[in-house]
Amino acid sequence: MKKIYLFAAVAMTAMQLQAQPAATQDTYVGAALATEDLNGTARYVGMGGAMDALGADISTIGSNPAGIGLFRRGQVSASLSVNMQEDGMSFKDGSKTHVSFDQLGVVFSTRSGKTSNLNFAFNYHKNRNFNHVLSAANALYGSAQNRQTVLKDMNGVFSSNLTLSQLDDLYYGNMILDAEDVMHDYAGEAYDFTRANTGYIGEFDFNISGNIKNRLYLGLTVGVHKVNYNNYSEYHELLSSMEYDDVLVADDHKITGYGYNVKAGLIVRPIAESPFRVGLSVATPTFYRLTTENYTTMSVDGARANYSAAKEDFRFNTPWKFGVSLGHTIGDYAAVGAVYEYADYGSCDMRFIDGGQYDYWGDVYYENSSSDRVMKRHTENTLKGVSTLKLGGEFKPDKNISLRLGYNYVSPMYKETGVRDQTLDSPGVYYASTTHYVNWKDTHRITAGVGFSFDKFRLDLAYQYSTRKGDFYPFMADYDLTSAARADYDVSYTEMPANHCNPVSVKDNRHQIQCSLVYAF
């Protein structure tokens, strides 16, 4: 009977990991942290976010800060929403429907000249809502998560500069070695996977802006981001084995921390007699300092076999973002806007924390970091530049009623050849406690809204439908023995085929109903 090894040291997993340099995460985690949702005030959402050149909405504080310069009065606004995942399910802390506090902001407007203003603003908004439950299942035809560990070992990955990942360590201790230290390759018949993402990225923006003779509008925003990311997943694999029937890997992963960025923008009316406006904007990378922690358990045939855990700090820089926008108003009854944004997500940068030093004179602690070059090359080969197009319009059939429509298109972030490579010489792999990944395709958003004005108040309602599809993989799509390993082990292709898994099509379709209350003073 095969003996199950319970590495006393899988408590040693955590100890071993803690002794290594500070961790980084991998490309796919970075992609989730770097992207943003369409969110803000209900007016902004209802017009598809196409307000960068139109301005006079507090949500432009984060897209084109010059938009705050178009305010002529002070304003306070707050927004709530109900979010629903189409065909969703409840799993762990994830649910199909949840209420979200999305925005709270204030603008102070002061006149600095006969035709000029100087404005100050603060706004909080949820720029990323992680709530989503994903499930997938498929046949494996002999491939298996355990086989990935076996092939990595046969390819000499563990004998090079690499170390075992957390998940490899669990498989090594429980599945692939018998009492005589003989390696076993367990084939899989089928799998099912469920993951619940919860949490958010909240952005706190501080703005100064103004206009010169109602022709040129300038703005600068400093943003502080708070990250609260939670991911719980269960991967269940049915094995083709005389000794074991199934394996369950449950992973509880959290990322918390803060980041900051700076955004600048301008809006110009090129023709003095025309309300037509052109806007330009730029945002620096968001510089994050984050903490990742996980607790991962493996169960074999229903009995818990082992666990691993780790908690480490790392840094992460998102890409630069550039935008150009157009806006035009027709009398006081219509407005149309268009925005184009570009960001190269292949330039995302996971970074080691190398240490720090304390400046006693300035009473400041400085921390040094360096790029994880291996993971950076992987990111460049996996992610690409993303174009975002926002279109929107507003029509007022009555001075107290506004009707709005909008549309967004976001091009794919992932290259068709993108793969979560679990053989890289990077802490992003050493600390890996899962192997799954999704290559999401393009995103489409359709929005609509209505606003009601009464005295100094305005009530805005918006609806947003967001849809995207993706390809889910439980582990690396095709991982094979190297020619050197085949020669060393005298293994033919038929005896040890590639660990292949077919993608499963998954979707992320969401409905959002949002309400904003605005007070002008």
NORLIN-V293591 format. One record per residue. SS is DSSP state (2 for helix, 1 for strand, 0 for the rest). PSI is psi in whole degrees, 0 to 359 (NA if undefined). BURIAL is b if it has 16 or more other ideal C-beta (glycine too) atoms within 10 Angstrom, else e. Layout:
# NORLIN-V293591
ss->[SS SS]
psi->[PSI PSI]
burial->[BURIAL BURIAL]
This chain:
# NORLIN-V293591
ss->[0 0 0 0 0 0 0 0 0 2 2 2 2 2 2 2 2 2 0 0 0 0 0 0 0 0 2 2 2 2 2 2 2 2 0 0 0 0 0 0 0 2 2 2 2 2 0 0 0 0 0 0 0 0 0 0 0 2 2 2 2 0 0 0 2 2 2 2 2 2 0 0 0 0 1 1 1 1 1 1 1 1 1 1 1 0 0 0 0 0 1 0 0 1 0 0 1 1 1 1 1 1 1 1 1 1 1 1 1 1 1 1 1 0 0 1 1 1 1 1 1 1 1 1 1 1 1 1 1 0 0 1 1 1 1 1 1 1 1 0 0 0 0 0 2 2 2 2 2 2 2 2 2 2 0 0 2 2 2 0 0 0 0 0 0 2 2 2 2 2 2 2 2 2 0 0 1 0 0 0 0 0 1 0 0 0 1 1 1 1 1 1 1 1 1 1 1 1 1 1 1 1 1 1 1 1 1 1 1 1 1 1 0 0 0 1 1 1 1 1 1 1 1 1 1 1 1 1 1 1 1 1 1 1 1 1 1 1 1 1 0 0 0 0 0 1 1 1 1 1 1 1 1 1 1 1 1 1 1 1 1 1 1 1 1 1 1 1 0 0 0 0 0 0 0 0 1 1 1 1 1 1 1 0 0 0 1 1 1 1 1 1 1 1 1 1 1 1 1 1 0 0 1 1 1 1 1 1 1 1 1 1 1 1 1 1 1 0 0 0 1 1 1 1 1 1 1 1 1 1 0 0 0 1 1 1 1 1 1 1 1 1 1 1 2 2 2 0 1 1 1 1 1 1 1 1 1 1 1 0 0 0 0 1 1 1 1 1 1 1 1 0 2 2 2 2 2 2 2 2 2 2 1 0 1 1 1 1 1 1 1 1 1 1 1 1 1 1 0 0 1 1 1 1 1 1 1 1 1 1 0 0 0 1 0 0 0 0 0 0 0 0 0 0 0 0 2 2 2 2 0 0 0 0 0 0 1 1 1 1 1 1 1 1 1 1 1 1 1 1 1 1 1 1 0 0 1 1 1 1 1 1 1 1 1 1 1 1 1 1 1 1 1 0 0 0 0 1 1 0 0 0 2 2 2 2 2 2 2 0 0 0 0 0 0 0 0 0 1 1 0 0 0 1 1 1 1 0 0 1 1 1 1 1 1 1 1 1 1 1 0]
psi->[136 137 132 123 122 79 107 331 5 336 329 340 308 319 319 317 322 335 349 172 160 142 159 164 182 182 319 326 318 320 321 325 335 336 160 153 167 106 158 220 160 328 315 314 318 330 17 17 10 52 11 322 336 319 196 28 134 338 342 353 331 350 310 100 339 341 334 336 348 354 139 352 160 160 144 136 150 146 139 156 158 126 133 132 122 135 29 180 164 133 125 237 357 147 163 326 137 154 141 134 112 333 144 124 164 143 134 125 129 143 127 1 180 323 24 151 154 121 151 143 152 140 137 135 155 103 352 122 112 352 114 135 125 136 147 152 149 165 156 339 41 337 162 156 321 324 329 318 318 312 322 320 317 330 2 14 318 345 356 209 350 158 169 143 170 318 320 319 321 317 320 320 341 334 323 357 135 189 335 18 33 134 134 137 102 124 149 148 317 166 159 145 137 137 135 115 134 169 191 168 117 137 127 113 136 127 144 134 170 181 156 111 31 26 324 128 131 147 151 132 134 125 140 127 136 126 131 89 127 135 116 129 153 123 117 128 127 126 153 81 146 342 326 146 320 162 139 123 117 126 127 111 134 145 127 159 192 159 170 154 173 135 140 149 163 152 135 142 100 334 121 325 359 142 1 133 148 133 148 143 155 142 132 167 152 123 105 143 119 158 128 139 147 158 118 133 149 133 134 122 39 351 132 126 325 173 162 156 151 155 119 161 149 170 155 131 127 175 166 153 136 145 148 141 156 145 146 139 148 107 220 25 355 150 142 147 156 140 138 128 150 136 135 97 348 346 3 143 108 137 142 149 111 346 186 176 153 126 102 332 316 356 46 139 124 136 133 143 159 153 139 92 325 313 328 318 321 318 317 327 349 320 163 179 143 130 134 127 127 129 141 159 158 136 136 99 341 152 342 4 133 134 137 149 151 162 140 143 128 119 161 142 330 137 154 335 8 138 145 93 115 17 8 148 74 143 335 339 319 321 4 130 2 168 351 161 159 129 97 147 201 160 138 134 132 130 157 155 168 145 144 124 137 118 236 3 156 133 120 138 144 151 136 132 122 135 140 155 162 168 119 137 133 336 183 131 316 108 128 167 141 161 324 319 323 321 316 319 356 53 132 168 320 330 327 80 168 148 89 138 135 143 152 130 126 165 159 88 126 148 138 129 123 148 133 138 126 136 125 139 NA]
burial->[e e e b b e b e e b e e b b e b b e e e e b b b b b b b b b b b b b b b b b b b b b b b b b b b b b b b b b b b b b b b b b b b b b b b b b b e e b b e b b b b b e b e b e e b e e b b e b b e e e e b e b b b b b b e b e e e e e e b b e b b b e b b b b b b b b b e b b b b e b e b e e b b b b b b b b b b b b b e b e e e e b b b b b b b b b b b b b b b b e e e e e e e b b b b b e b e b b b b b b b b b b b b b e b b b b b e e e e e b b b e b e b e b e b e b b b b b b b b b b b e b e e b e b b b b b b b b b b e b e b e b e b b b b b b b e e e e e e e b e b b b e b b b b b b b b e b e b b b b b b b e e e e b b b b b b e b b b b b b b b e b e b b b b b b b e e e e e b b b b b b b e b e b b b b b b b b b e e e e e e e e e e e e e e e b e e b e b b b e b b b e b b b e b e b e b b b b b e b e e e e e b b b b b b b e b e b b b e e e b b b b b b b b b b b b b b b b b b b b b b b b e b e b e b b b b b e b e e e e b e b b b b b e b e b e b b b b b b b b e b b b e e e b b e e e e e e e e e b e e b e b e e b e b e b e b e b e b b b e b e b e]
